[in-house]
């Protein structure tokens, strides 16, 4: 594994955790603004990690 793919894997995991936490917070009726921040940041990190893994495979 190259360092880029390791960073991509870490970004994907952090993004997935952010998406899960934001989803749980949103469904429990937490503060809506904070839930959206977790969901948006989680989505950005998740897709950035996926694209980084994709580009380093080839």
C-alpha positions in Angstrom: 0.0 0.0 0.0 1.2 3.4 -0.9 1.0 6.4 1.5 -1.7 7.9 -0.7 -3.9 4.9 -0.5 -3.4 4.8 3.3 -4.5 8.4 3.5 -7.4 7.7 1.3 -8.5 4.8 3.5 -8.2 7.0 6.6 -10.3 9.7 5.0 -12.9 7.2 3.9 -13.2 5.9 7.5 -13.4 9.3 9.0 -16.0 10.4 6.5 -18.0 7.3 7.2 -17.9 7.9 10.9 -19.0 11.5 10.3 -21.9 10.4 8.1 -23.1 7.8 10.7 -22.8 10.3 13.5 -24.6 13.0 11.6 -27.3 10.6 10.6 -27.8 9.4 14.2 -27.9 12.9 15.5 -30.3 14.0 12.8 -32.7 11.2 13.5 -32.6 11.7 17.3 -33.8 15.3 16.8 -30.5 17.0 17.7 -29.5 20.5 16.7 -30.2 20.5 13.0 -27.3 22.8 12.1 -24.8 20.6 13.8 -26.3 17.5 12.1 -25.9 19.0 8.7 -22.3 20.0 9.4 -21.5 16.4 10.3 -23.3 15.1 7.3 -21.7 17.6 4.8 -18.2 17.2 6.2 -18.6 13.4 6.4 -19.7 13.3 2.8 -16.8 15.5 1.6 -14.2 13.4 3.4 -15.8 10.1 2.4 -15.9 10.9 -1.3 -12.4 12.5 -1.2 -11.1 9.3 0.3 -12.8 7.1 -2.3 -11.5 9.2 -5.1 -8.0 9.2 -3.7 -8.1 5.4 -3.4 -9.4 5.1 -7.0 -6.7 7.3 -8.5 -3.8 5.5 -6.7 -4.9 2.0 -7.7 -4.2 2.4 -11.4 
